Amino acid sequence: MGELHYWSIGELSQKLRRTEISPVEVVQALLDRIEKLDGTLHSYITVMREQALARAQVAEAELLRGQWRGPLHGVPLAAKDLFYTKDAPTSAGMSIHKDFVPDYDATVIERLYGAGAIILGKLTLTEGAYTNNHPIFPVPVNPWNADYWAGTSSNGSGVATAAGLAYGALSTDTGGSIRFPSACNSITGIKPTWGRVSRHGVFTLSHSLDHVGPFARSAEDAAAMLTAIAGPDANDPTAIQAPVPDYLAATARGVRGLRIGVDESFIGTRTHPEVVAAVEAARKVLQGLGARILPVSFPSPYDALRGWFDICGAETAEVHAATYPSRAADYHSGMAGLIEHGRTVSAVKVADAWVKRLEFSGRLAAAFADVDLMLIPTMTTPTPTLPELEAFGADDDVLLQMIRYTAPFDLAGNPTVVLPAGFATTGVPISMQLVGKHAAEDVLCAAGHAFQQATDWHLRRPIN
Protein backbone atom coordinates (compact mmCIF):
# COMPACT_ATOMS: atom_id res chain seq x y z
CA MET A 1 0.00 0.00 0.00
CA GLY A 2 3.05 2.26 -0.03
CA GLU A 3 3.29 5.18 2.36
CA LEU A 4 -0.45 5.55 2.88
CA HIS A 5 0.25 7.17 6.25
CA TYR A 6 1.54 10.23 4.34
CA TRP A 7 -1.28 10.48 1.81
CA SER A 8 -3.14 13.76 1.89
CA ILE A 9 -6.65 13.75 3.29
CA GLY A 10 -7.90 14.56 -0.19
CA GLU A 11 -6.07 11.61 -1.76
CA LEU A 12 -7.21 9.24 0.97
CA SER A 13 -10.77 10.51 0.78
CA GLN A 14 -10.99 9.81 -2.96
CA LYS A 15 -9.69 6.27 -2.51
CA LEU A 16 -12.10 5.62 0.34
CA ARG A 17 -15.07 7.00 -1.58
CA ARG A 18 -14.23 4.80 -4.58
CA THR A 19 -13.80 1.86 -2.16
CA GLU A 20 -10.26 1.28 -3.46
CA ILE A 21 -9.20 0.95 0.16
CA SER A 22 -11.26 0.45 3.30
CA PRO A 23 -11.35 2.57 6.46
CA VAL A 24 -10.55 -0.57 8.45
CA GLU A 25 -7.35 -1.13 6.43
CA VAL A 26 -6.28 2.47 6.90
CA VAL A 27 -7.02 2.58 10.61
CA GLN A 28 -5.19 -0.71 11.17
CA ALA A 29 -2.18 0.55 9.21
CA LEU A 30 -1.98 3.70 11.33
CA LEU A 31 -2.47 1.78 14.57
CA ASP A 32 0.41 -0.47 13.54
CA ARG A 33 2.54 2.59 12.79
CA ILE A 34 1.67 4.14 16.17
CA GLU A 35 2.67 0.90 17.89
CA LYS A 36 5.94 0.83 15.96
CA LEU A 37 7.01 4.47 16.41
CA ASP A 38 5.21 6.12 19.29
CA GLY A 39 7.15 4.36 21.99
CA THR A 40 9.93 6.74 20.94
CA LEU A 41 7.92 9.77 19.80
CA HIS A 42 5.42 9.86 22.71
CA SER A 43 2.74 11.73 20.77
CA TYR A 44 -0.24 9.79 22.17
CA ILE A 45 -1.47 9.64 25.76
CA THR A 46 -4.32 7.25 24.87
CA VAL A 47 -4.68 5.13 21.75
CA MET A 48 -8.38 4.40 21.14
CA ARG A 49 -7.75 1.16 19.24
CA GLU A 50 -11.07 -0.61 19.77
CA GLN A 51 -13.14 2.54 19.35
CA ALA A 52 -11.32 3.50 16.15
CA LEU A 53 -11.69 0.07 14.59
CA ALA A 54 -15.40 -0.02 15.48
CA ARG A 55 -15.98 3.38 13.84
CA ALA A 56 -13.93 2.26 10.84
CA GLN A 57 -16.25 -0.71 10.37
CA VAL A 58 -19.28 1.60 10.45
CA ALA A 59 -17.63 3.97 7.96
CA GLU A 60 -16.78 1.06 5.67
CA ALA A 61 -20.38 -0.19 5.69
CA GLU A 62 -21.67 3.30 4.90
CA LEU A 63 -19.25 3.78 2.01
CA LEU A 64 -20.04 0.36 0.57
CA ARG A 65 -23.72 1.28 0.35
CA GLY A 66 -22.91 4.64 -1.27
CA GLN A 67 -23.42 6.83 1.76
CA TRP A 68 -20.70 9.51 1.75
CA ARG A 69 -20.55 12.06 4.54
CA GLY A 70 -17.89 14.26 2.94
CA PRO A 71 -14.11 14.53 2.61
CA LEU A 72 -13.41 13.35 6.18
CA HIS A 73 -15.49 10.17 5.88
CA GLY A 74 -13.34 7.27 7.05
CA VAL A 75 -10.29 9.50 7.66
CA PRO A 76 -8.28 8.76 10.84
CA LEU A 77 -7.57 11.87 12.90
CA ALA A 78 -6.53 12.46 16.50
CA ALA A 79 -7.32 15.00 19.23
CA LYS A 80 -5.28 16.85 21.80
CA ASP A 81 -6.15 15.31 25.16
CA LEU A 82 -8.24 18.23 26.37
CA PHE A 83 -11.24 17.57 24.12
CA TYR A 84 -13.94 15.67 25.99
CA THR A 85 -14.51 12.12 24.73
CA LYS A 86 -17.11 9.98 26.44
CA ASP A 87 -15.40 6.73 25.39
CA ALA A 88 -11.85 7.61 26.52
CA PRO A 89 -10.17 9.60 29.31
CA THR A 90 -9.50 13.32 28.95
CA SER A 91 -6.48 14.22 31.09
CA ALA A 92 -5.70 17.77 29.95
CA GLY A 93 -2.11 16.65 30.53
CA MET A 94 -2.70 16.72 34.30
CA SER A 95 -2.19 13.99 36.89
CA ILE A 96 -5.41 14.90 38.71
CA HIS A 97 -7.48 14.27 35.56
CA LYS A 98 -5.65 11.24 34.11
CA ASP A 99 -8.61 8.94 34.84
CA PHE A 100 -11.39 11.42 34.07
CA VAL A 101 -13.88 10.12 31.49
CA PRO A 102 -16.50 12.75 30.55
CA ASP A 103 -20.12 11.77 29.99
CA TYR A 104 -20.34 13.68 26.70
CA ASP A 105 -18.22 14.51 23.65
CA ALA A 106 -16.95 18.00 22.91
CA THR A 107 -18.94 19.74 20.18
CA VAL A 108 -15.98 19.56 17.80
CA ILE A 109 -15.58 15.82 18.44
CA GLU A 110 -19.28 15.37 17.68
CA ARG A 111 -18.87 17.35 14.46
CA LEU A 112 -15.91 15.27 13.33
CA TYR A 113 -17.85 12.08 14.01
CA GLY A 114 -20.81 13.54 12.13
CA ALA A 115 -18.50 14.14 9.18
CA GLY A 116 -17.48 10.47 9.29
CA ALA A 117 -14.00 11.02 10.75
CA ILE A 118 -12.38 8.44 13.00
CA ILE A 119 -10.50 9.44 16.16
CA LEU A 120 -7.42 7.26 16.67
CA GLY A 121 -6.67 8.58 20.13
CA LYS A 122 -5.83 11.43 22.46
CA LEU A 123 -2.59 13.34 21.99
CA THR A 124 0.02 14.45 24.51
CA LEU A 125 0.02 18.05 25.69
CA THR A 126 1.67 20.17 28.31
CA GLU A 127 0.07 20.31 31.75
CA GLY A 128 -3.24 22.13 31.50
CA ALA A 129 -2.18 23.32 28.01
CA TYR A 130 0.43 25.70 29.44
CA THR A 131 4.20 25.36 28.96
CA ASN A 132 5.63 22.19 30.53
CA ASN A 133 4.65 18.53 30.41
CA HIS A 134 3.64 17.03 33.75
CA PRO A 135 6.27 14.47 34.85
CA ILE A 136 3.83 11.54 34.60
CA PHE A 137 3.56 12.07 30.83
CA PRO A 138 6.58 11.65 28.50
CA VAL A 139 7.55 14.69 26.44
CA PRO A 140 6.92 14.27 22.68
CA VAL A 141 10.03 14.02 20.53
CA ASN A 142 10.55 16.11 17.41
CA PRO A 143 10.66 13.58 14.52
CA TRP A 144 13.02 15.81 12.52
CA ASN A 145 15.66 15.76 15.26
CA ALA A 146 15.25 14.58 18.83
CA ASP A 147 17.61 17.29 20.11
CA TYR A 148 15.19 20.03 19.03
CA TRP A 149 11.94 21.40 20.44
CA ALA A 150 8.62 19.87 19.35
CA GLY A 151 6.61 22.94 20.37
CA THR A 152 4.12 23.71 23.10
CA SER A 153 1.44 22.99 24.27
CA SER A 154 0.07 20.88 21.43
CA ASN A 155 3.38 19.07 21.05
CA GLY A 156 1.80 15.64 20.60
CA SER A 157 -0.49 17.00 17.90
CA GLY A 158 2.42 18.39 15.92
CA VAL A 159 4.52 15.25 16.24
CA ALA A 160 1.71 12.83 15.35
CA THR A 161 0.70 14.80 12.26
CA ALA A 162 4.28 15.24 11.03
CA ALA A 163 5.25 11.60 11.61
CA GLY A 164 2.26 10.08 9.83
CA LEU A 165 0.56 8.85 13.01
CA ALA A 166 -2.66 10.68 12.07
CA TYR A 167 -3.82 12.57 8.98
CA GLY A 168 -4.57 15.62 11.08
CA ALA A 169 -5.20 16.66 14.64
CA LEU A 170 -7.66 18.77 16.59
CA SER A 171 -5.95 21.24 18.90
CA THR A 172 -6.02 24.56 20.77
CA ASP A 173 -4.00 27.78 20.83
CA THR A 174 -3.83 30.31 23.67
CA GLY A 175 -0.47 31.98 23.03
CA GLY A 176 0.93 29.93 20.15
CA SER A 177 0.04 26.32 20.89
CA ILE A 178 -1.06 25.48 17.35
CA ARG A 179 1.59 27.63 15.73
CA PHE A 180 4.74 26.61 17.64
CA PRO A 181 4.26 22.85 17.06
CA SER A 182 3.33 23.51 13.43
CA ALA A 183 6.55 25.47 12.98
CA CYS A 184 8.77 22.99 14.81
CA ASN A 185 7.36 19.94 13.02
CA SER A 186 6.99 21.53 9.54
CA ILE A 187 3.23 21.11 9.22
CA THR A 188 0.28 23.41 8.55
CA GLY A 189 -1.86 24.76 11.36
CA ILE A 190 -4.82 27.12 11.43
CA LYS A 191 -5.63 29.23 14.47
CA PRO A 192 -9.10 30.51 13.57
CA THR A 193 -10.79 33.69 14.68
CA TRP A 194 -11.66 33.58 18.37
CA GLY A 195 -15.13 32.04 18.61
CA ARG A 196 -15.16 30.64 15.07
CA VAL A 197 -14.95 27.12 16.56
CA SER A 198 -16.90 26.05 19.64
CA ARG A 199 -15.04 25.50 22.92
CA HIS A 200 -17.86 23.45 24.49
CA GLY A 201 -16.37 20.34 26.07
CA VAL A 202 -12.80 21.63 25.79
CA PHE A 203 -10.69 21.89 28.94
CA THR A 204 -9.98 25.59 29.41
CA LEU A 205 -6.67 27.34 29.97
CA SER A 206 -7.96 30.89 29.42
CA HIS A 207 -11.56 31.58 28.42
CA SER A 208 -10.85 34.76 26.47
CA LEU A 209 -7.63 33.53 24.80
CA ASP A 210 -8.30 29.88 23.89
CA HIS A 211 -8.84 29.11 20.19
CA VAL A 212 -9.70 25.70 18.67
CA GLY A 213 -8.24 24.72 15.30
CA PRO A 214 -6.73 21.98 13.11
CA PHE A 215 -3.29 20.60 12.40
CA ALA A 216 -2.70 18.96 9.01
CA ARG A 217 0.07 18.43 6.48
CA SER A 218 -1.37 20.96 4.00
CA ALA A 219 -3.62 23.99 3.90
CA GLU A 220 -6.10 22.02 1.81
CA ASP A 221 -6.36 19.29 4.45
CA ALA A 222 -6.62 21.83 7.26
CA ALA A 223 -9.41 23.58 5.32
CA ALA A 224 -11.38 20.33 5.12
CA MET A 225 -11.10 19.89 8.88
CA LEU A 226 -12.01 23.50 9.64
CA THR A 227 -15.11 23.27 7.46
CA ALA A 228 -16.30 20.34 9.57
CA ILE A 229 -15.72 21.88 13.01
CA ALA A 230 -16.49 25.61 12.61
CA GLY A 231 -19.78 27.32 13.29
CA PRO A 232 -22.24 28.47 15.95
CA ASP A 233 -23.02 26.23 18.90
CA ALA A 234 -25.95 26.57 21.28
CA ASN A 235 -23.76 25.07 24.01
CA ASP A 236 -21.10 27.78 23.63
CA PRO A 237 -22.49 31.31 23.87
CA THR A 238 -19.09 32.71 22.86
CA ALA A 239 -19.13 30.93 19.48
CA ILE A 240 -19.56 33.35 16.58
CA GLN A 241 -23.07 33.49 15.16
CA ALA A 242 -22.02 33.57 11.53
CA PRO A 243 -22.34 31.21 8.56
CA VAL A 244 -19.36 28.98 7.77
CA PRO A 245 -17.92 29.18 4.25
CA ASP A 246 -16.74 26.05 2.50
CA TYR A 247 -13.08 26.48 3.32
CA LEU A 248 -12.06 23.53 1.17
CA ALA A 249 -13.74 25.10 -1.87
CA ALA A 250 -12.07 28.41 -1.03
CA THR A 251 -8.63 26.87 -1.57
CA ALA A 252 -9.27 27.02 -5.34
CA ARG A 253 -9.40 30.83 -5.40
CA GLY A 254 -5.68 31.54 -5.52
CA VAL A 255 -4.09 34.82 -4.45
CA ARG A 256 -4.24 36.94 -7.59
CA GLY A 257 -5.20 40.46 -6.56
CA LEU A 258 -4.92 39.80 -2.83
CA ARG A 259 -3.24 42.62 -0.92
CA ILE A 260 -0.61 41.22 1.45
CA GLY A 261 0.96 43.57 3.96
CA VAL A 262 4.62 43.32 4.97
CA ASP A 263 6.30 45.29 7.76
CA GLU A 264 10.00 44.77 7.06
CA SER A 265 11.06 46.32 10.35
CA PHE A 266 8.77 44.09 12.44
CA ILE A 267 9.96 41.04 10.54
CA GLY A 268 13.65 41.89 10.57
CA THR A 269 14.25 43.25 14.08
CA ARG A 270 15.80 40.65 16.42
CA THR A 271 14.82 37.83 14.05
CA HIS A 272 17.26 35.16 12.87
CA PRO A 273 18.58 35.90 9.36
CA GLU A 274 17.50 32.49 8.05
CA VAL A 275 13.94 33.16 9.18
CA VAL A 276 13.96 36.59 7.53
CA ALA A 277 15.28 35.03 4.32
CA ALA A 278 12.58 32.35 4.34
CA VAL A 279 9.83 34.96 4.76
CA GLU A 280 11.34 37.07 1.98
CA ALA A 281 11.39 34.02 -0.29
CA ALA A 282 7.74 33.37 0.55
CA ARG A 283 6.90 36.98 -0.27
CA LYS A 284 8.44 36.57 -3.71
CA VAL A 285 6.45 33.36 -4.31
CA LEU A 286 3.17 35.03 -3.35
CA GLN A 287 3.98 38.06 -5.47
CA GLY A 288 4.79 35.76 -8.40
CA LEU A 289 1.36 34.18 -7.99
CA GLY A 290 -0.32 37.55 -8.44
CA ALA A 291 -0.60 38.92 -4.91
CA ARG A 292 0.07 42.62 -4.35
CA ILE A 293 2.70 43.20 -1.65
CA LEU A 294 2.12 46.44 0.24
CA PRO A 295 4.01 48.06 3.13
CA VAL A 296 2.20 48.13 6.47
CA SER A 297 3.11 49.38 9.92
CA PHE A 298 2.51 46.64 12.46
CA PRO A 299 1.47 48.14 15.82
CA SER A 300 3.87 47.50 18.70
CA PRO A 301 2.55 44.43 20.54
CA TYR A 302 4.78 44.55 23.61
CA ASP A 303 2.53 46.32 26.14
CA ALA A 304 -0.30 43.94 25.21
CA LEU A 305 2.05 40.93 25.33
CA ARG A 306 3.16 41.76 28.87
CA GLY A 307 -0.50 41.80 29.84
CA TRP A 308 -1.04 38.37 28.24
CA PHE A 309 0.49 36.74 31.33
CA ASP A 310 -1.79 38.71 33.69
CA ILE A 311 -4.96 37.89 31.74
CA CYS A 312 -4.05 34.25 31.19
CA GLY A 313 -2.91 33.79 34.80
CA ALA A 314 -6.06 35.32 36.29
CA GLU A 315 -8.37 33.34 34.03
CA THR A 316 -6.43 30.11 34.64
CA ALA A 317 -6.64 30.63 38.41
CA GLU A 318 -10.43 30.92 38.08
CA VAL A 319 -10.61 27.73 35.98
CA HIS A 320 -8.61 25.76 38.57
CA ALA A 321 -10.22 27.19 41.71
CA ALA A 322 -11.76 23.81 42.64
CA THR A 323 -8.40 22.03 42.67
CA TYR A 324 -5.85 24.76 43.40
CA PRO A 325 -4.57 25.38 46.05
CA SER A 326 -6.40 22.44 47.64
CA ARG A 327 -4.42 19.99 45.47
CA ALA A 328 -1.39 22.15 44.76
CA ALA A 329 0.98 19.25 45.35
CA ASP A 330 -0.44 17.53 42.25
CA TYR A 331 0.56 20.46 40.01
CA HIS A 332 3.96 20.79 38.37
CA SER A 333 5.96 24.00 38.72
CA GLY A 334 5.09 25.66 35.38
CA MET A 335 1.32 25.39 35.75
CA ALA A 336 1.45 26.13 39.47
CA GLY A 337 3.50 29.25 38.76
CA LEU A 338 0.93 30.57 36.28
CA ILE A 339 -1.92 29.96 38.71
CA GLU A 340 -0.04 31.57 41.60
CA HIS A 341 0.56 34.59 39.41
CA GLY A 342 -3.14 34.69 38.59
CA ARG A 343 -4.11 34.43 42.25
CA THR A 344 -1.84 37.28 43.30
CA VAL A 345 -1.92 39.74 40.39
CA SER A 346 -4.05 42.77 41.26
CA ALA A 347 -7.40 43.48 39.66
CA VAL A 348 -6.04 46.88 38.63
CA LYS A 349 -3.16 45.21 36.76
CA VAL A 350 -5.51 42.80 34.99
CA ALA A 351 -7.76 45.72 34.05
CA ASP A 352 -4.75 47.56 32.66
CA ALA A 353 -3.82 44.45 30.65
CA TRP A 354 -7.32 44.40 29.16
CA VAL A 355 -7.07 48.09 28.22
CA LYS A 356 -3.73 47.45 26.49
CA ARG A 357 -5.25 44.42 24.76
CA LEU A 358 -8.20 46.40 23.43
CA GLU A 359 -5.96 49.24 22.27
CA PHE A 360 -3.65 46.84 20.43
CA SER A 361 -6.64 45.09 18.84
CA GLY A 362 -7.93 48.41 17.56
CA ARG A 363 -4.56 49.41 16.14
CA LEU A 364 -4.20 46.05 14.43
CA ALA A 365 -7.65 46.38 12.86
CA ALA A 366 -6.63 49.81 11.57
CA ALA A 367 -3.42 48.35 10.11
CA PHE A 368 -5.59 45.99 8.06
CA ALA A 369 -7.46 48.88 6.43
CA ASP A 370 -5.64 48.60 3.11
CA VAL A 371 -4.58 44.92 3.09
CA ASP A 372 -6.30 41.54 3.15
CA LEU A 373 -3.52 39.56 4.84
CA MET A 374 -0.21 40.12 6.56
CA LEU A 375 2.93 38.02 6.09
CA ILE A 376 5.13 37.49 9.16
CA PRO A 377 7.33 34.77 10.66
CA THR A 378 5.97 32.25 13.14
CA MET A 379 9.01 32.35 15.42
CA THR A 380 12.03 34.65 15.68
CA THR A 381 14.37 31.68 15.18
CA PRO A 382 14.39 28.36 13.36
CA THR A 383 13.27 25.45 15.56
CA PRO A 384 15.42 25.80 18.71
CA THR A 385 17.43 23.09 20.44
CA LEU A 386 16.19 21.93 23.83
CA PRO A 387 18.95 23.86 25.68
CA GLU A 388 18.14 26.98 23.63
CA LEU A 389 14.51 26.58 24.64
CA GLU A 390 15.46 26.56 28.33
CA ALA A 391 17.28 29.86 27.81
CA PHE A 392 14.10 31.48 26.46
CA GLY A 393 12.39 31.13 29.81
CA ALA A 394 15.27 32.66 31.77
CA ASP A 395 14.78 36.20 30.45
CA ASP A 396 11.40 37.95 30.31
CA ASP A 397 12.44 40.08 27.34
CA VAL A 398 13.63 37.05 25.37
CA LEU A 399 10.35 35.30 26.19
CA LEU A 400 8.38 38.28 24.88
CA GLN A 401 10.39 38.12 21.66
CA MET A 402 9.61 34.43 21.37
CA ILE A 403 5.83 34.95 21.48
CA ARG A 404 5.72 38.24 19.58
CA TYR A 405 4.60 36.58 16.33
CA THR A 406 1.96 34.32 17.93
CA ALA A 407 0.34 35.70 21.09
CA PRO A 408 -0.72 39.06 19.56
CA PHE A 409 -3.31 37.19 17.49
CA ASP A 410 -4.67 35.35 20.52
CA LEU A 411 -5.08 38.72 22.20
CA ALA A 412 -6.73 40.30 19.14
CA GLY A 413 -8.52 37.14 17.99
CA ASN A 414 -7.34 37.36 14.36
CA PRO A 415 -7.07 34.12 12.37
CA THR A 416 -3.69 32.89 11.14
CA VAL A 417 -2.31 30.00 9.12
CA VAL A 418 1.20 28.60 9.65
CA LEU A 419 2.93 27.19 6.56
CA PRO A 420 6.25 25.34 6.18
CA ALA A 421 8.66 27.76 4.50
CA GLY A 422 12.04 26.05 4.43
CA PHE A 423 14.79 24.52 6.52
CA ALA A 424 17.68 26.02 8.43
CA THR A 425 21.31 25.08 7.82
CA THR A 426 20.92 22.83 10.88
CA GLY A 427 18.29 20.85 8.95
CA VAL A 428 15.33 21.82 11.15
CA PRO A 429 12.14 23.52 9.92
CA ILE A 430 11.42 27.19 9.37
CA SER A 431 7.86 28.40 8.91
CA MET A 432 5.96 31.55 8.09
CA GLN A 433 2.55 32.85 9.02
CA LEU A 434 -0.25 34.60 7.19
CA VAL A 435 -2.61 36.66 9.34
CA GLY A 436 -6.12 37.63 8.32
CA LYS A 437 -8.95 39.89 9.35
CA HIS A 438 -11.59 38.49 11.68
CA ALA A 439 -13.60 35.65 10.07
CA ALA A 440 -11.30 35.62 7.01
CA GLU A 441 -10.22 32.00 7.31
CA ASP A 442 -11.37 31.40 3.73
CA VAL A 443 -8.81 33.94 2.48
CA LEU A 444 -6.09 32.25 4.55
CA CYS A 445 -7.00 28.84 3.15
CA ALA A 446 -6.87 30.18 -0.40
CA ALA A 447 -3.50 31.85 0.11
CA GLY A 448 -2.03 28.91 1.99
CA HIS A 449 -3.02 26.43 -0.69
CA ALA A 450 -1.74 28.66 -3.48
CA PHE A 451 1.62 28.97 -1.72
CA GLN A 452 1.82 25.20 -1.28
CA GLN A 453 0.96 24.60 -4.93
CA ALA A 454 4.05 26.65 -5.80
CA THR A 455 6.41 25.18 -3.15
CA ASP A 456 7.20 21.73 -1.83
CA TRP A 457 8.23 22.44 1.77
CA HIS A 458 5.02 20.86 3.07
CA LEU A 459 5.79 17.65 1.16
CA ARG A 460 9.05 16.94 3.00
CA ARG A 461 8.78 14.14 5.58
CA PRO A 462 10.88 13.59 8.72
CA ILE A 463 10.81 9.77 8.78
CA ASN A 464 9.65 6.94 6.52
QUIFENDA-V502134 format. One record per backbone hydrogen bond with DSSP energy under -0.5 kcal/mol. NH is the residue of the N-H (numbers start at 1). CO is the residue of the C=O. Records with the same first field share a line. If there is no record, write none. Layout:
# QUIFENDA-V502134
NH = CO ; CO
This chain:
# QUIFENDA-V502134
4 = 2
6 = 3
7 = 4
12 = 8
13 = 9
14 = 10
15 = 11
16 = 12
17 = 13
18 = 14
19 = 16
20 = 15
21 = 15
26 = 22
27 = 23
28 = 24
29 = 25
30 = 26
31 = 27
32 = 28
33 = 29
34 = 30
35 = 31
36 = 32
37 = 33
38 = 34
40 = 37
41 = 37
42 = 38
45 = 122
46 = 122
48 = 46 ; 120
49 = 47
52 = 48
53 = 49
54 = 50
55 = 51
56 = 52
57 = 53
58 = 54
59 = 55
60 = 56
61 = 57
62 = 58
63 = 59
64 = 60
65 = 61
66 = 63
67 = 62
68 = 66
69 = 67
73 = 70
74 = 116
75 = 72
77 = 75 ; 118
78 = 168
79 = 121
80 = 170
81 = 123
82 = 80
83 = 80
84 = 82 ; 201
88 = 85
90 = 100
92 = 81
94 = 91
97 = 94
98 = 95
100 = 97
102 = 100
106 = 84
107 = 200
110 = 106
111 = 107
112 = 108
113 = 109
114 = 110
115 = 111
116 = 113
117 = 112
118 = 75
120 = 77 ; 118
122 = 46
123 = 79
124 = 43
126 = 153
127 = 132
128 = 92
129 = 126
130 = 127
134 = 93
137 = 134
141 = 41
142 = 148
148 = 145
149 = 384
154 = 177
155 = 153
156 = 124
157 = 124
158 = 154
159 = 155
160 = 156
161 = 157
162 = 158
163 = 159
164 = 161
165 = 160
166 = 160
167 = 76
169 = 215
170 = 78
171 = 213
173 = 211
180 = 176
182 = 178
183 = 179
184 = 180
185 = 181
186 = 182 ; 183
187 = 182
188 = 216
189 = 418
190 = 214
191 = 189 ; 416
192 = 190
194 = 413
196 = 193
198 = 229
202 = 199
203 = 82
209 = 206
210 = 206
211 = 173
213 = 171
215 = 169
216 = 188
217 = 167
222 = 218
223 = 219
224 = 220
225 = 221
226 = 222
227 = 223
228 = 224
229 = 225
230 = 226
231 = 196
236 = 233
239 = 236
240 = 195
242 = 240
245 = 243
247 = 245
250 = 246
251 = 247 ; 248
252 = 249
253 = 250
257 = 290
258 = 255
260 = 258 ; 292
261 = 259 ; 373
262 = 294
264 = 262
267 = 263
268 = 264
269 = 265
271 = 268
272 = 380
275 = 272
276 = 272
277 = 273
278 = 274
279 = 275
280 = 276
281 = 277
282 = 278
283 = 279
284 = 280
285 = 281
286 = 282
287 = 283
288 = 284
289 = 285
290 = 287
291 = 286
292 = 258
293 = 291
294 = 260 ; 292
296 = 262
298 = 296
305 = 301
306 = 302
307 = 303
308 = 304 ; 305
309 = 305 ; 306
310 = 306
311 = 307
312 = 308
313 = 309
314 = 310
315 = 311
316 = 312
317 = 313
318 = 314
319 = 315
320 = 316
321 = 318
323 = 320
324 = 320
327 = 323
328 = 325
330 = 327
331 = 328
336 = 332
337 = 333
338 = 334
339 = 335
340 = 336
341 = 337
342 = 338
343 = 339
344 = 340
345 = 341
350 = 346
351 = 347
352 = 348
353 = 349
354 = 350
355 = 351
356 = 352
357 = 353
358 = 354
359 = 355
360 = 356
361 = 357
362 = 358
363 = 359
364 = 360
365 = 361
366 = 362
367 = 363
368 = 364
369 = 366
371 = 368
372 = 259
373 = 259
374 = 435
375 = 261
376 = 374 ; 433
378 = 431
383 = 429
386 = 147
389 = 385
390 = 386
391 = 387
392 = 388 ; 389
393 = 389
394 = 391
395 = 392
399 = 395
400 = 396
401 = 397
402 = 398
403 = 399
404 = 400 ; 401
406 = 403
407 = 403
408 = 403
409 = 406
410 = 406 ; 407
411 = 407
412 = 408
413 = 409
416 = 191
417 = 434
418 = 189
419 = 432
421 = 430
422 = 430
424 = 428
427 = 424
430 = 422
432 = 419
433 = 376
434 = 417
435 = 374
436 = 415
437 = 372
440 = 437
443 = 440
444 = 440
445 = 441
446 = 442
447 = 443
448 = 444
449 = 445
450 = 446
451 = 447
452 = 448
453 = 449
454 = 450 ; 451
455 = 451
459 = 456
460 = 457
